């Protein structure tokens, strides 16, 4: 495995690695083969897809769960069958009561739940807004309201569908 080979050749420099979009079955196979536990598993995680079992598995193995698409962007620009998380009535109600944006509420929810987040924005004012989430805390009821939005439906691809054949690209310097 790549992690094992990297660990053997750079054991004084390697502190761990990150993986992306690995399901529990993939992580189990990796942990059975690799000598180094990934430090981070980046997974699709937002109010509509919370993956609690995978988060628990990550935590049990000391792997940080990092949310990609943490505000659910994947749900409203792909055909996921969802409405926009930014327009979800429960999230909007919390945002309005806090004088925050729905995106800020979702980012705060992730942070309070102990997750790392990697929000994306091409607009400088939204990037700045994404950092302005440390001056408030959600109540237990607000967290529960967002937790209750989980549909279990992905906006992104199924982890088993991500293969070199379907998503691979040559890396010239590799």
Secondary structure, DSSP 8 states (H G I E B T S, - for coil): -HHHHHHHHSTTT----EEES--HHHHHHHHHH-SS--SEEEEE-BTTB--HHHHHHHHHTT-EEEEESTT-HHHHHTT-S---GGG-HHHHHHHHHHT--HHHHHHHHHHHTT-EEE---SSHHHHHHHH--SS----HHHHHHHHTT-----SS--GGG--HHHH----TT-
